[in-house]
Amino acid sequence: MEKHVKELFTWKVLNEAAQKFNIVESSLKDLEGFQNFVYFGKSNETSVVLRITHKSHRTEEEILSEIDFINYLANNNVSVAKAVISIDGEFVERIDHGEFYATSFVFSNGRKARIAEESNLFYQRVGNYTGRTHKLSKNLNSTDDLNRRQWHEKEFLINMKKYLPAELSYVIHKYEILKNELSRLPKNTDSYGIIHGDLNHGNYLNVDDDVVFIDFDEAEYSWFVSDIAIPLFYEIPIPWVVDGKQRLEITKRYYYNFMDGYVKENTIDHAWLKLIPDFINLRQFGVVSAIYRSYNFNNYDNWSDWDKEALKFYLNNIENDIPYIEMDFCR
């Protein structure tokens, strides 16, 4: 998040939010959220997550729509971390005179998934719940219009020119080309709707090889194929970690098992699967923008080797039009 937002967040804000959800102050533990301030806590001996969002990131209406979507999925057998109401019976509480919004969710005892280390069954279940989410989204589109942003309105994308230095103007140029290409794709009930928007190994938890989806903060209107491409982006190791045939085999194991689970719940035309590389590339642009927004380049020497190599990899891909991975996603 941006520096000025971090400066506005104080212990007083955190304490007010905790009180709204009856969370014991001494139980609070920082979970180091990226876009929001996120804490573990105890409320009436129940483990919960407290999320505090600055008004510049989301409106109250957007957050309420996110919770409506989560509740809809939960009521239709998608494994998600449900929202918790405050002591006043509200899902969203205004904090610090409306400067922030607080929400709370059930804390899952599952662990974050580990890249390339989970079972085939786990990956199938990730795909299964994703497919069910998309199937349910199709039904939702015909009855409700949730207040969530469109795919190109992500903060990282709309502010790319602000975050990237002048020497990376080629990144912005190539993003605009991709954006224009994607904008011409059809948007119908079978292909486009509200999706999770940020499925990755940190946002689906492993509970004895079953899955719990968490963190719907990036829920958006986009093509369903995006929710297939995004977890792939995060599950494919950068070549600095694993390269060549082994990297491809890791990708295939995840993708084939994911899709085996997905098609049990939802159908998707092969024409959309052919576009997976474009949607992986879209996420790559967003991640580069996020790095330049949030990382301290004055402290570059102290970055981890992985962070340095990842940024080099992304920029080289973009500059030289190199596919993130060479693979036929239609099998």
C-alpha positions in Angstrom: 0.0 0.0 0.0 1.1 3.6 -0.4 3.2 5.3 2.2 0.7 8.0 3.2 -1.9 5.3 4.0 0.6 3.5 6.3 1.2 6.8 8.1 -2.5 7.3 8.7 -2.8 3.9 10.4 -2.3 4.1 14.1 -2.8 2.0 17.2 -5.9 4.0 17.9 -7.4 2.9 14.6 -6.5 -0.7 15.2 -8.0 -0.6 18.7 -11.2 1.0 17.6 -11.6 -1.7 14.9 -10.9 -4.5 17.3 -13.5 -3.2 19.8 -16.1 -3.1 17.0 -15.7 -6.8 16.6 -15.1 -7.7 20.3 -11.6 -8.8 19.6 -9.2 -9.0 22.6 -6.5 -6.4 22.2 -3.8 -8.6 23.6 -4.6 -11.4 21.1 -3.9 -9.2 18.0 -1.1 -10.4 15.7 -0.1 -8.7 12.5 -0.5 -10.9 9.5 1.3 -8.4 7.2 -1.3 -7.7 4.6 -0.2 -6.3 1.3 -3.2 -4.1 0.3 -4.9 -3.9 3.8 -4.0 -4.0 7.4 -4.7 -7.6 8.5 -4.6 -9.1 12.0 -5.3 -12.3 13.7 -7.3 -12.0 16.9 -9.6 -13.7 19.4 -13.3 -12.9 19.8 -15.2 -14.8 22.5 -12.5 -17.5 22.3 -13.1 -17.8 18.5 -10.2 -17.2 16.1 -10.9 -14.4 13.6 -9.2 -12.2 11.0 -9.6 -8.5 11.3 -9.1 -6.5 8.1 -8.8 -2.7 8.0 -9.1 -1.0 4.6 -8.4 2.6 3.8 -11.1 4.5 2.0 -8.8 5.1 -1.0 -8.6 1.4 -1.6 -12.2 0.3 -1.4 -15.6 2.0 -0.8 -18.0 0.7 1.8 -20.3 -0.4 -1.0 -17.5 -2.4 -2.7 -16.7 -4.2 0.6 -20.4 -5.0 1.2 -20.6 -6.5 -2.3 -17.5 -8.6 -1.7 -19.2 -10.0 1.5 -22.4 -10.6 -0.5 -20.4 -12.6 -3.0 -18.6 -14.6 -0.2 -21.9 -15.4 1.5 -23.5 -16.5 -1.8 -20.6 -18.9 -2.4 -20.7 -20.2 1.1 -24.4 -20.9 0.9 -23.8 -22.9 -2.3 -21.0 -25.2 -1.0 -17.9 -23.3 -2.0 -15.4 -23.6 0.9 -14.7 -20.0 1.9 -13.8 -18.0 5.0 -17.1 -16.3 5.9 -17.5 -12.8 7.2 -18.3 -12.1 10.9 -20.7 -9.5 12.1 -19.7 -6.8 14.5 -21.1 -6.2 18.0 -23.6 -3.9 16.3 -24.7 -6.5 13.8 -22.8 -5.0 10.8 -20.4 -6.6 8.3 -18.6 -3.3 7.7 -17.8 -0.8 10.4 -16.5 2.8 9.8 -13.4 3.6 11.7 -11.7 6.9 12.5 -14.8 8.9 11.2 -14.8 6.9 7.9 -11.1 7.1 7.1 -11.0 3.3 7.3 -13.4 0.4 7.1 -13.1 -2.7 9.3 -14.3 -6.2 8.5 -13.8 -9.5 10.2 -13.7 -13.1 8.9 -13.6 -16.6 10.3 -9.9 -17.7 10.8 -9.2 -21.0 9.1 -6.7 -23.4 10.7 -5.4 -24.4 7.3 -2.0 -23.5 6.1 -0.9 -21.6 3.1 -0.3 -23.9 0.1 3.3 -24.6 -0.9 4.3 -24.2 -4.5 4.9 -27.5 -6.3 4.6 -29.5 -3.1 0.8 -30.2 -2.7 -0.9 -33.4 -3.7 -2.8 -33.9 -7.0 -6.0 -34.2 -5.0 -5.4 -30.7 -3.5 -4.9 -29.1 -6.9 -8.0 -30.9 -8.2 -10.0 -29.4 -5.3 -8.7 -25.9 -6.0 -9.9 -26.3 -9.6 -13.2 -27.8 -8.4 -14.0 -24.8 -6.2 -12.9 -22.4 -8.9 -15.2 -24.1 -11.4 -18.1 -24.0 -8.9 -17.5 -20.3 -8.3 -17.7 -19.6 -12.0 -20.8 -21.7 -12.4 -22.4 -19.8 -9.6 -21.2 -16.5 -11.0 -23.1 -17.2 -14.2 -26.3 -17.5 -12.2 -25.5 -14.4 -10.2 -25.0 -12.3 -13.3 -28.6 -12.7 -14.3 -30.0 -11.6 -11.0 -27.6 -9.1 -9.3 -25.2 -6.4 -10.1 -22.6 -6.4 -7.4 -20.6 -3.2 -6.8 -17.2 -4.4 -7.9 -14.7 -3.0 -10.3 -14.0 -4.2 -13.9 -10.7 -6.1 -14.6 -8.9 -3.0 -16.0 -9.7 -0.9 -13.0 -7.2 -2.6 -10.7 -5.2 0.0 -8.8 -1.9 -1.4 -10.1 -3.0 -1.1 -13.7 -4.7 2.3 -13.7 -1.7 3.8 -11.9 1.1 2.1 -13.8 2.3 5.4 -15.3 2.6 6.9 -11.8 4.6 4.0 -10.4 7.0 3.0 -13.2 10.1 5.1 -13.9 10.5 6.8 -17.4 13.0 4.1 -18.6 10.2 1.5 -18.4 7.9 3.3 -20.7 8.0 0.2 -22.9 6.1 -1.7 -20.2 3.3 0.8 -20.2 3.2 0.8 -24.0 3.0 -3.0 -24.2 0.4 -3.1 -21.4 -1.8 -0.7 -23.4 -1.5 -3.0 -26.5 -2.6 -6.1 -24.4 -5.4 -4.1 -22.7 -6.8 -3.1 -26.1 -6.6 -6.7 -27.4 -8.4 -8.0 -24.3 -11.0 -5.3 -24.4 -12.2 -6.7 -27.7 -13.0 -10.1 -26.3 -16.7 -11.1 -25.9 -18.4 -10.6 -22.5 -21.3 -13.0 -22.1 -22.7 -15.1 -19.3 -20.6 -18.1 -20.2 -17.3 -16.3 -20.2 -17.5 -13.2 -18.1 -18.6 -12.4 -14.5 -17.5 -11.8 -11.0 -14.4 -13.9 -10.0 -12.1 -14.2 -7.1 -9.5 -12.2 -8.9 -6.4 -13.1 -6.8 -6.3 -16.9 -6.5 -2.8 -17.9 -5.5 -1.0 -20.2 -3.0 -1.4 -17.6 -0.3 -5.2 -17.2 -0.8 -6.2 -20.9 -0.8 -5.5 -22.8 2.4 -4.8 -26.5 2.8 -6.9 -28.2 5.4 -6.0 -31.9 5.2 -5.9 -31.8 1.4 -9.2 -29.9 1.3 -9.3 -26.2 0.3 -10.5 -23.0 1.9 -10.6 -19.8 -0.3 -9.8 -16.6 1.5 -9.2 -12.9 0.7 -11.7 -11.8 -1.8 -10.5 -8.2 -1.7 -9.6 -8.4 -5.4 -13.0 -9.8 -6.5 -13.8 -8.2 -9.8 -15.7 -8.5 -13.1 -13.5 -10.3 -15.6 -13.3 -13.3 -17.8 -13.4 -16.7 -16.0 -10.2 -17.7 -17.7 -8.4 -15.1 -15.6 -9.1 -17.1 -12.5 -7.4 -20.0 -14.2 -4.4 -18.0 -15.4 -3.7 -16.2 -12.1 -3.0 -19.2 -9.9 -0.9 -20.7 -12.7 1.2 -17.5 -12.7 2.0 -18.0 -9.0 2.4 -21.8 -9.1 5.0 -21.7 -11.9 8.5 -21.2 -10.4 10.6 -18.5 -11.9 13.6 -20.0 -13.9 16.0 -18.8 -11.2 14.5 -21.5 -8.9 13.6 -24.3 -11.4 14.2 -24.2 -15.1 13.7 -26.3 -18.2 11.9 -29.7 -18.2 11.3 -29.7 -14.4 9.6 -26.3 -14.5 7.3 -27.5 -17.3 6.5 -30.7 -15.4 5.6 -28.7 -12.3 3.3 -26.5 -14.5 1.6 -29.5 -16.1 1.0 -31.3 -12.8 -0.7 -28.3 -11.3 -2.7 -27.3 -14.5 -3.9 -30.7 -15.5 -5.1 -31.6 -11.9 -6.7 -28.1 -11.6 -8.6 -28.5 -14.8 -9.6 -32.1 -13.9 -11.4 -30.6 -10.9 -12.6 -27.5 -12.8 -14.5 -29.3 -15.5 -16.5 -31.3 -13.0 -18.2 -28.1 -12.1 -18.0 -25.8 -15.1 -17.5 -25.9 -18.8 -15.1 -23.6 -20.6 -14.4 -23.5 -24.3 -10.9 -24.4 -25.6 -10.8 -21.0 -27.3 -10.6 -19.4 -23.8 -7.9 -21.8 -22.7 -5.7 -20.7 -25.6 -5.8 -17.2 -24.1 -4.3 -18.3 -20.8 -0.8 -16.9 -21.8 -2.4 -13.4 -22.4 -4.0 -13.5 -18.9 -0.8 -14.7 -17.3 0.9 -11.7 -19.0 -1.8 -9.4 -17.7 -0.9 -10.5 -14.1 2.8 -10.1 -14.9 2.2 -6.4 -15.8 0.2 -5.9 -12.6 2.9 -7.5 -10.4 5.6 -5.3 -12.0 3.5 -2.2 -11.2 3.0 -3.4 -7.7 6.7 -3.9 -7.1 7.5 -0.4 -8.2 4.7 1.0 -6.0 5.6 -0.9 -2.8 9.2 -1.8 -2.9 12.0 0.4 -1.7 14.5 0.7 -4.6 16.8 2.8 -2.4 17.3 -0.4 -0.4 17.7 -2.6 -3.5 21.0 -4.2 -2.2 19.1 -5.6 0.7 16.3 -7.2 -1.4 16.2 -11.0 -1.4 17.8 -12.7 -4.3 14.4 -14.1 -5.3 12.9 -10.6 -5.5 15.7 -9.3 -7.7 15.7 -12.3 -10.0 11.9 -12.3 -10.3 11.8 -8.6 -11.4 14.5 -9.2 -13.9 12.6 -12.2 -15.3 9.3 -10.2 -15.6 10.9 -7.2 -17.3 12.9 -9.4 -19.7 9.7 -11.3 -20.7 7.8 -8.0 -21.3 10.6 -6.3 -23.2 11.4 -9.2 -25.5 7.8 -10.7 -25.8 8.9 -13.9 -24.2 6.1 -16.3 -23.1 6.0 -16.8 -19.4 6.1 -20.6 -20.2 5.9 -22.5 -23.4 2.9 -24.9 -23.1 -0.2 -26.0 -24.9 -3.0 -25.3 -22.4 -5.6 -27.1 -24.6 -3.7 -30.4 -24.0 
